[in-house]
Amino acid sequence: MRILLVMLIALGLAAPAATARGASPSPAAVTAADSYRTDVIFLAHMPQKRAIALWEKILGPAGEARIIVGRAGTVVVYDTPPRLARFRALVEALDSGDASAHIYLRAVVHLPPSALADLIARVLGDAGGEGRLVLVPDDRSGQLLVRTTPERYRVVDRLARRLDVPAGDRQRALRTLTGPSESDQEAP
């Protein structure tokens, strides 16, 4: 038993020495160590638990990726650079001071989420005021994130149900309303 323990210790000490002498580590070891970063993401208004739920629902755990609560107003994320950039963009778009706004996650089935967000924005605009309706499409997960009030979301949801239909069911009729021309108006 002692011999086995001594051999394991010797092998453990010999591996780092071989790497230090110039032997290159395996490619898998290099990519695993270099592909993850730890970032602290500062939250202006979003609660930490909401940011963690957002990460879990949109990005989800993958490989060694993790998210934890940091100091007040921060979360600490250990993930790959592309996923970190994606999460930062989501947090920037959804982190607002509007206390009445909620974040809704809506699955998009037939259209790309970016196309649906574009259509909704063109139809509704920002009628609720500056920043009252924020649409963040996530084409990778096939979801649309909506930050708005519950009343406004009901309108967005009804519109999204009508727009997100199979291509064969979609009617592409445009109706143009024109005002009276100057020649049609009567002189007083």
C-alpha positions in Angstrom: 0.0 0.0 0.0 2.9 2.4 0.8 4.5 1.6 -2.5 1.3 2.6 -4.4 1.0 5.8 -2.4 4.7 6.7 -3.1 4.2 6.0 -6.8 1.1 8.2 -7.0 2.9 11.1 -5.3 5.9 10.6 -7.6 3.7 10.7 -10.7 2.0 13.8 -9.4 5.3 15.6 -8.9 6.7 14.4 -12.2 3.9 15.8 -14.4 4.4 19.5 -13.5 8.2 19.0 -13.8 7.8 17.6 -17.3 5.7 20.6 -18.3 8.2 23.0 -16.8 11.1 21.4 -18.8 9.4 22.4 -22.1 7.0 19.6 -22.8 3.8 21.2 -23.9 0.5 20.4 -22.1 -2.2 18.7 -24.0 -4.4 20.8 -26.2 -7.5 19.9 -24.2 -5.8 21.3 -21.0 -4.9 24.5 -22.8 -8.3 25.2 -24.2 -10.1 24.3 -21.0 -7.9 26.6 -18.9 -7.9 29.5 -21.4 -11.5 29.5 -22.6 -13.1 30.6 -19.3 -13.0 34.0 -17.7 -14.4 35.4 -14.5 -16.2 38.7 -14.7 -18.0 40.8 -12.2 -21.1 42.3 -13.6 -22.5 45.4 -11.9 -26.3 45.8 -11.6 -27.8 49.3 -11.5 -31.4 48.3 -10.6 -31.9 44.6 -11.3 -31.9 42.4 -8.2 -29.1 39.8 -8.0 -31.6 36.9 -7.9 -33.2 38.2 -11.1 -29.9 38.4 -12.9 -29.0 34.9 -11.8 -32.4 33.6 -13.0 -31.9 35.4 -16.3 -28.5 33.7 -16.8 -29.9 30.3 -15.9 -33.0 30.6 -18.2 -31.3 32.1 -21.2 -27.7 30.9 -21.2 -28.0 28.0 -18.8 -25.2 26.1 -17.2 -22.7 24.7 -19.8 -19.5 23.0 -19.0 -17.9 24.6 -16.0 -19.8 27.9 -16.3 -21.2 29.3 -13.0 -22.8 32.4 -11.6 -22.9 33.5 -8.0 -24.1 36.4 -6.0 -21.3 38.9 -5.4 -21.2 42.0 -3.2 -24.1 44.3 -3.1 -25.3 45.0 -6.6 -23.0 42.5 -8.4 -23.0 39.0 -9.8 -19.8 37.0 -10.5 -19.9 35.0 -13.7 -17.4 32.3 -14.7 -18.0 31.5 -18.4 -16.6 31.7 -21.9 -16.0 35.2 -23.4 -18.8 34.9 -26.1 -21.4 33.8 -23.4 -20.2 36.6 -21.1 -20.6 39.2 -23.8 -24.1 37.9 -24.5 -25.1 38.0 -20.9 -23.7 41.6 -20.5 -25.8 42.7 -23.5 -28.9 41.2 -21.9 -28.2 42.8 -18.5 -27.6 46.2 -20.2 -30.9 46.0 -22.1 -33.0 44.9 -19.1 -31.4 46.6 -16.1 -33.6 49.7 -15.7 -35.0 51.7 -12.8 -38.6 51.3 -13.7 -40.1 49.6 -10.6 -43.4 48.7 -12.4 -41.6 46.9 -15.2 -41.3 43.1 -15.3 -39.1 40.9 -17.4 -41.0 38.3 -19.5 -39.4 35.4 -21.4 -41.4 34.4 -24.4 -40.7 31.4 -26.7 -40.8 32.2 -30.4 -41.8 29.2 -32.6 -42.2 30.2 -36.2 -40.3 33.4 -36.8 -36.7 34.3 -35.7 -37.0 36.3 -32.4 -35.2 39.2 -34.0 -37.8 39.4 -36.8 -40.7 39.2 -34.3 -39.1 41.9 -32.1 -38.8 44.1 -35.2 -42.4 43.6 -36.2 -43.7 44.3 -32.7 -41.5 47.4 -32.4 -42.8 48.7 -35.8 -46.5 48.1 -34.8 -46.4 49.3 -31.2 -43.4 51.7 -31.2 -42.7 53.1 -27.7 -46.1 54.4 -27.0 -45.7 53.8 -23.3 -43.0 56.4 -23.0 -39.2 56.3 -23.3 -38.0 52.9 -22.3 -41.4 51.5 -21.3 -41.1 48.7 -23.8 -37.8 46.9 -24.3 -37.6 43.9 -26.6 -34.4 41.8 -26.6 -34.4 39.0 -29.1 -32.2 36.0 -28.5 -32.0 34.1 -31.8 -29.8 31.4 -30.3 -32.3 30.2 -27.7 -35.4 31.1 -29.8 -36.7 33.4 -27.2 -37.8 37.0 -26.9 -37.2 38.9 -23.7 -39.7 41.7 -23.0 -39.3 44.3 -20.2 -42.5 46.2 -19.7 -45.5 46.6 -17.4 -47.9 43.7 -17.0 -50.7 45.7 -18.8 -48.4 46.5 -21.7 -47.2 42.9 -21.9 -50.7 41.6 -22.4 -50.9 43.8 -25.5 -47.5 42.5 -26.7 -48.5 38.9 -26.0 -51.7 39.2 -28.1 -49.7 40.8 -30.9 -47.0 38.2 -30.8 -49.5 35.4 -30.9 -51.0 36.9 -34.1 -47.6 37.4 -35.7 -45.8 34.2 -34.8 -47.7 31.8 -37.0 -46.5 29.3 -39.7 -45.6 30.9 -43.0 -48.6 29.3 -44.8 -51.1 30.8 -42.4 -49.6 34.3 -42.5 -51.5 36.8 -44.7 -49.4 39.6 -46.2 -52.0 42.1 -47.0 -51.1 45.8 -46.6 -53.8 48.3 -46.3 -52.9 51.9 -47.1 -55.1 54.8 -46.0 -54.6 58.0 -47.8 -55.8 61.4 -46.8 -57.8 63.5 -49.2 -55.8 65.3 -51.9 -55.8 69.0 -52.2 -58.0 68.8 -55.4 -60.7 66.9 -53.5 -61.1 69.5 -50.7 -63.9 72.0 -51.1 -63.1 75.7 -51.0 -64.8 77.5 -48.1 
